[in-house]
């Protein structure tokens, strides 16, 4: 199995720590390693030195090389321009096919946290078996609360023949639901959080591009013919539709499987998610730095400089400090941090992006 790690995102919901020049996958959010380094480390001992590949834009190549100096040049898959995850997957599949033929490939985000690594390895083994039988496989995270921030997978009939772990055909994918619907999903026991991790063979996913995204498929064929001409590759890739792999392939494909699992998983999608990666005091305050508080509760404090924070009479806040910006936000509005980034893009000052 080969592992393609997607490391091209902007991480706008993690502003002001995540910036255009160093987005969140290259940051140390919790622990001693960056999120990209953690993603690679948890693949050991499954992955050999030549089994891990990183997909990123040209602007992040130096960051990847600095953080993963063990990677050879062929293990960096460079997107000529950002075009969402379906073109990213197609580019990675082409690259792996040129090197290894019809290999099983696992597509993993660079910015997730997984606590139960042994179970993660076990699920990968079952997924590889399913992929070799022609399935498009995704991990279904068993939900622990009625989240309105995750997409869901509705399981269908069980798949026979898997000895390691139970797996199911996917009945449908559901978008991020309102709270009452999320409660119904949780109560049914038939829905899982969509992890955004996928496993398939190269030829299986290429066939799905041919069936469901023919425009992108033709671009991929042209890319394969002009692989060594980067200027042509850039021109071709720029024509690729901006479509996610979920919408472009997974929601339309006929043979999609999910493997339910409990991975102590966190997609670290916004600042509120960081709470689960840090210890909390009895008042529910999570921090990566020293703090004192009086009459405060349920806050998250994150400092890039190690400053002492003093909280007086505040509740349900996220406070993030970097050398040039301080963010103060109610927890319930952490998704709207990306709106500040959009405002800075429209009106500036752009040096804070």
C-alpha positions as CSV (number, residue, x, y, z in Angstrom):
1,X,0.0,0.0,0.0
2,X,1.2,3.5,-0.8
3,X,0.1,6.6,1.2
4,X,-0.7,9.9,-0.4
5,X,-1.0,12.7,2.2
6,X,-2.8,15.9,1.1
7,X,-1.0,18.9,2.5
8,X,-2.2,21.7,0.3
9,X,-4.9,23.3,2.3
10,X,-5.0,26.9,3.5
11,X,-6.4,26.3,7.0
12,X,-8.2,29.6,7.1
13,X,-10.3,28.6,10.2
14,X,-7.1,28.4,12.1
15,X,-6.1,32.1,11.5
16,X,-4.2,33.9,12.9
17,X,-1.8,31.0,13.7
18,X,-2.4,29.5,10.3
19,X,-1.2,31.8,7.5
20,X,-0.9,31.6,3.7
21,X,2.9,31.0,4.1
22,X,2.5,28.4,6.8
23,X,-0.9,26.8,7.1
24,X,-2.0,24.6,9.9
25,X,-0.6,21.2,8.6
26,X,2.9,22.7,9.0
27,X,2.2,23.9,12.6
28,X,2.6,22.4,16.0
29,X,-1.0,22.6,17.3
30,X,-0.5,20.1,20.2
31,X,2.5,18.0,21.1
32,X,6.0,18.4,19.9
33,X,5.6,17.6,16.1
34,X,3.8,19.4,13.4
35,X,0.5,17.9,12.1
36,X,2.2,16.8,8.9
37,X,5.0,15.1,10.9
38,X,2.4,13.4,13.1
39,X,0.5,12.1,10.1
40,X,3.7,10.5,8.7
41,X,4.8,9.2,12.1
42,X,1.6,7.3,12.7
43,X,2.1,5.3,9.5
44,X,5.1,3.5,11.0
45,X,5.7,0.6,10.9
46,X,3.2,0.0,8.1
47,X,4.9,2.3,5.6
48,X,8.5,1.8,4.4
49,X,10.8,4.7,3.5
50,X,9.5,4.8,-0.1
51,X,5.7,4.3,0.6
52,X,4.8,7.8,1.7
53,X,4.0,10.6,-0.7
54,X,3.0,14.2,0.0
55,X,0.8,16.2,-2.3
56,X,1.1,20.0,-2.0
57,X,1.4,23.2,-4.0
58,X,4.7,24.7,-5.2
59,X,4.6,27.3,-2.4
60,X,4.8,24.5,0.3
61,X,7.5,22.3,-1.2
62,X,10.3,23.8,0.9
63,X,8.2,23.4,4.1
64,X,7.6,19.8,3.3
65,X,11.3,19.2,2.7
66,X,12.2,21.0,5.9
67,X,9.8,19.0,8.0
68,X,10.2,15.6,6.2
69,X,13.9,15.6,5.0
70,X,13.8,11.8,4.6
71,X,11.5,12.1,1.6
72,X,13.0,11.7,-1.9
73,X,12.1,14.1,-4.7
74,X,9.8,11.5,-6.3
75,X,7.8,11.4,-3.1
76,X,6.7,15.0,-3.5
77,X,3.7,15.4,-5.8
78,X,3.4,19.0,-6.7
79,X,0.1,20.5,-7.7
80,X,0.7,23.1,-10.4
81,X,-2.3,25.2,-9.1
82,X,-4.8,24.5,-6.3
83,X,-8.0,22.9,-7.7
84,X,-9.7,21.1,-4.8
85,X,-9.4,17.4,-3.8
86,X,-10.7,15.6,-6.9
87,X,-7.9,16.9,-9.2
88,X,-5.5,16.4,-6.3
89,X,-6.5,12.7,-6.1
90,X,-6.2,12.3,-9.9
91,X,-2.7,13.7,-9.9
92,X,-1.6,11.5,-7.0
93,X,-3.1,8.4,-8.7
94,X,-1.3,9.2,-12.0
95,X,2.0,9.6,-10.1
96,X,1.7,6.3,-8.2
97,X,0.6,4.5,-11.4
98,X,3.7,5.7,-13.2
99,X,5.9,4.4,-10.4
100,X,4.1,1.2,-9.2
101,X,1.3,0.3,-11.6
102,X,-2.1,-0.6,-10.1
103,X,-1.2,-0.2,-6.5
104,X,-3.5,0.2,-3.5
105,X,-3.4,3.8,-2.4
106,X,-4.6,5.4,0.8
107,X,-5.5,9.1,0.7
108,X,-5.0,10.8,4.0
109,X,-5.4,14.5,5.2
110,X,-2.2,16.0,6.7
111,X,-4.1,17.8,9.5
112,X,-6.1,15.1,11.5
113,X,-5.4,13.8,14.9
114,X,-5.7,10.0,15.7
115,X,-5.2,8.7,19.2
116,X,-5.8,5.0,18.7
117,X,-3.0,4.2,16.2
118,X,-3.2,0.4,16.6
119,X,-6.8,0.4,15.5
120,X,-6.0,2.8,12.7
121,X,-3.4,0.2,11.4
122,X,-6.0,-2.6,11.7
123,X,-8.6,-0.6,9.8
124,X,-6.1,0.2,7.0
125,X,-5.4,-3.6,6.7
126,X,-9.1,-4.4,6.2
127,X,-9.5,-1.4,3.8
128,X,-6.6,-2.7,1.6
129,X,-8.4,-6.1,1.3
130,X,-11.6,-4.4,0.2
131,X,-9.7,-2.1,-2.2
132,X,-8.2,-5.1,-3.9
133,X,-11.8,-6.4,-4.5
134,X,-12.7,-3.2,-6.3
135,X,-14.3,-1.2,-3.5
136,X,-13.8,2.5,-2.8
137,X,-13.3,2.5,0.9
138,X,-13.8,5.2,3.6
139,X,-13.4,5.1,7.3
140,X,-16.7,5.7,9.2
141,X,-15.9,7.3,12.6
142,X,-18.4,6.1,15.2
143,X,-20.0,9.4,16.4
144,X,-19.8,10.3,20.1
145,X,-22.2,13.3,20.0
146,X,-24.7,14.8,17.4
147,X,-22.2,16.9,15.5
148,X,-23.5,19.4,13.1
149,X,-20.0,20.1,11.8
150,X,-19.3,16.8,10.1
151,X,-20.7,15.0,7.1
152,X,-22.2,11.6,7.7
153,X,-22.1,8.2,6.1
154,X,-25.3,6.0,6.2
155,X,-24.3,2.3,6.2
156,X,-26.1,-0.2,4.1
157,X,-25.8,-4.0,3.9
158,X,-22.8,-5.8,5.5
159,X,-20.1,-6.9,3.2
160,X,-19.3,-10.6,3.4
161,X,-15.8,-12.1,3.4
162,X,-13.9,-9.7,5.7
163,X,-12.4,-11.6,8.6
164,X,-10.6,-8.7,10.4
165,X,-13.4,-6.1,10.9
166,X,-17.0,-5.7,9.9
167,X,-17.6,-3.4,6.9
168,X,-20.7,-2.2,5.1
169,X,-21.8,-0.9,1.7
170,X,-22.5,2.8,1.8
171,X,-26.2,3.6,1.5
172,X,-25.6,7.3,1.1
173,X,-23.6,10.3,2.2
174,X,-25.3,13.1,4.1
175,X,-24.1,16.7,4.3
176,X,-23.6,18.5,7.6
177,X,-27.0,18.2,9.2
178,X,-29.1,20.5,11.5
179,X,-29.0,19.5,15.2
180,X,-32.3,17.5,15.3
181,X,-31.2,15.5,12.2
182,X,-27.8,14.8,13.8
183,X,-29.6,13.5,16.9
184,X,-31.7,11.2,14.7
185,X,-28.5,10.0,13.0
186,X,-26.9,9.2,16.3
187,X,-29.9,7.4,17.8
188,X,-30.2,5.2,14.7
189,X,-26.8,3.7,15.1
190,X,-26.5,3.5,11.3
191,X,-24.6,6.7,10.7
192,X,-20.9,7.5,11.0
193,X,-18.9,10.7,10.7
194,X,-17.2,11.0,7.3
195,X,-13.4,10.9,8.1
196,X,-12.2,12.1,4.7
197,X,-9.8,9.2,4.5
198,X,-10.1,7.0,1.4
199,X,-8.5,3.7,0.2
200,X,-8.7,2.2,-3.3
201,X,-6.6,0.9,-6.1
202,X,-5.3,3.3,-8.7
203,X,-7.2,1.7,-11.6
204,X,-10.4,1.6,-9.6
205,X,-10.4,5.4,-8.9
206,X,-9.3,6.2,-12.4
207,X,-12.3,4.2,-13.7
208,X,-14.5,6.3,-11.5
209,X,-13.1,9.5,-12.9
210,X,-13.9,8.1,-16.4
211,X,-17.4,7.3,-15.4
212,X,-18.4,10.3,-13.3
213,X,-15.9,13.1,-14.1
214,X,-15.1,12.6,-17.8
215,X,-13.9,16.2,-18.2
216,X,-11.3,15.7,-15.5
217,X,-10.5,12.2,-16.8
218,X,-9.5,13.6,-20.2
219,X,-7.3,16.2,-18.5
220,X,-5.6,13.5,-16.5
221,X,-4.9,11.5,-19.6
222,X,-3.4,14.6,-21.2
223,X,-1.3,15.2,-18.1
224,X,0.0,11.6,-18.3
225,X,1.1,12.2,-21.9
226,X,2.9,15.5,-21.0
227,X,4.1,14.5,-17.5
228,X,7.6,15.8,-17.9
229,X,6.6,19.2,-19.3
230,X,5.7,21.2,-16.2
231,X,4.4,24.2,-18.2
232,X,2.0,22.0,-20.1
233,X,1.0,20.3,-16.9
234,X,0.2,23.7,-15.3
235,X,-1.9,24.7,-18.3
236,X,-3.8,21.4,-18.3
237,X,-4.3,21.3,-14.5
238,X,-5.6,24.9,-14.5
239,X,-8.5,23.7,-16.6
240,X,-9.5,21.0,-14.1
241,X,-12.9,21.6,-12.4
242,X,-12.8,22.7,-8.7
243,X,-14.6,19.7,-7.3
244,X,-14.1,17.7,-4.1
245,X,-13.5,14.0,-4.3
246,X,-16.6,13.5,-2.1
247,X,-19.0,15.2,-4.5
248,X,-17.2,14.3,-7.7
249,X,-16.8,10.5,-7.1
250,X,-17.8,9.2,-3.7
251,X,-21.4,10.3,-3.7
252,X,-21.9,8.9,-7.2
253,X,-19.9,5.7,-7.3
254,X,-21.7,2.3,-7.1
255,X,-19.3,0.2,-5.0
256,X,-18.4,2.3,-1.9
257,X,-17.7,0.6,1.5
258,X,-17.2,2.0,5.0
259,X,-15.4,0.5,7.9
260,X,-16.8,1.6,11.3
261,X,-14.1,2.5,13.8
262,X,-13.2,4.3,17.0
263,X,-9.9,6.0,16.4
264,X,-10.1,8.8,19.0
265,X,-10.3,10.9,15.8
266,X,-10.3,14.7,15.5
267,X,-10.3,16.5,12.2
268,X,-8.9,19.6,13.9
269,X,-11.2,21.6,11.7
270,X,-11.4,24.8,13.8
271,X,-10.1,26.3,17.1
272,X,-12.8,24.7,19.1
273,X,-11.6,21.2,18.1
274,X,-8.2,22.0,19.7
275,X,-9.9,21.7,23.1
276,X,-9.9,17.9,22.7
277,X,-6.2,17.9,22.2
278,X,-5.3,19.9,25.4
279,X,-5.9,19.2,29.0
280,X,-8.7,21.2,30.8
281,X,-8.7,22.6,34.3
282,X,-11.7,22.1,36.6
283,X,-13.3,25.2,35.1
284,X,-13.1,23.8,31.6
285,X,-10.3,26.1,30.5
286,X,-7.9,24.5,28.0
287,X,-4.6,26.2,27.3
288,X,-1.1,25.6,25.7
289,X,0.4,28.3,27.9
290,X,0.3,29.6,31.5
291,X,-2.9,31.3,32.7
292,X,-4.6,32.6,35.8
293,X,-8.3,33.1,36.0
294,X,-11.1,34.5,38.2
295,X,-14.7,33.7,37.6
296,X,-14.0,32.3,34.1
297,X,-14.9,29.0,32.5
298,X,-15.1,27.0,29.3
299,X,-12.4,29.0,27.4
300,X,-9.6,28.0,25.1
301,X,-6.3,29.9,25.2
302,X,-3.5,29.4,22.7
303,X,-0.3,31.4,22.6
304,X,2.5,31.4,20.0
305,X,4.8,33.2,22.4
306,X,4.2,31.6,25.8
307,X,2.7,34.7,27.3
308,X,0.8,34.5,30.6
309,X,-2.9,34.9,30.1
310,X,-5.3,36.4,32.7
311,X,-9.0,35.7,32.3
312,X,-11.5,37.6,34.5
313,X,-15.2,36.8,34.3
314,X,-15.3,35.5,30.8
315,X,-17.0,32.4,29.5
316,X,-17.1,30.4,26.3
317,X,-14.3,32.3,24.5
318,X,-11.4,31.4,22.2
319,X,-8.4,33.6,22.7
320,X,-5.4,33.1,20.3
321,X,-2.2,35.2,20.4
322,X,0.5,35.4,17.7
323,X,3.3,38.0,17.5
324,X,1.2,40.3,15.4
325,X,-2.5,39.4,16.0
326,X,-4.9,38.6,18.8
327,X,-8.1,36.8,18.1
328,X,-11.0,36.9,20.5
329,X,-14.0,34.8,19.4
330,X,-17.0,33.1,21.0
331,X,-16.7,29.4,20.7
332,X,-20.0,29.1,18.9
333,X,-18.7,31.3,16.1
334,X,-15.3,29.6,15.5
335,X,-16.4,28.7,11.9
336,X,-16.7,32.4,11.1
337,X,-13.0,33.0,11.7
338,X,-12.6,32.3,7.9
339,X,-14.8,35.3,7.3
340,X,-12.1,37.5,8.9
341,X,-9.6,36.0,6.4
342,X,-11.9,36.8,3.5
343,X,-12.3,40.4,4.8
344,X,-8.6,40.8,4.9
345,X,-8.3,39.4,1.3
346,X,-10.9,41.9,0.1
347,X,-9.8,45.0,2.0
348,X,-6.4,44.3,3.6
349,X,-4.1,44.8,5.3
350,X,-2.8,41.7,3.4
351,X,0.4,41.3,5.5
352,X,-1.8,39.6,8.2
353,X,-2.8,36.8,5.8
